[in-house]
């Protein structure tokens, strides 16, 4: 009888240890920081006003976390044409998005073709064949329009 009680106690203790050992540790939260897109394009004028928080989603235990400005590192982004990396870091998780800064400009040819005499090739005013629009403003076409506007050459 005592032997059966000892066996029962041993089995009971093993069972209790198994139950305690199988419990999950819920104290470590599951955190995920995701970029909502890989790349975004904004204009030079939007650099200082763009809401970079919209580029990311943070979840903690499958619940959305409100993104605060302090989670976003946009220090590399300038109002010059180019590509920059913006990161969002929460706890020890991080995600990044490429931000392309562009100008809101268009160049329109005002004619499809022209006929020029050989003698006029070097003196012809080619600028009158184009119209440049920046935003809603028509800009005068001059020899150094890009330099006067502070634009840089940028290959897309």
Secondary structure, DSSP 8 states (H G I E B T S, - for coil): -HHHHHHHHHHHHHHHHHHHHH---TTS--EEEEES-SEEEEEGGGTTT--GGGGEEEEETTEEE---GGGEE-TT--SSSEEEEEEEEETTEEEEEEEEEE--EEEEES-S-----GGGTTT--GGGGEEEEETTEEE---TTHHHHTT------
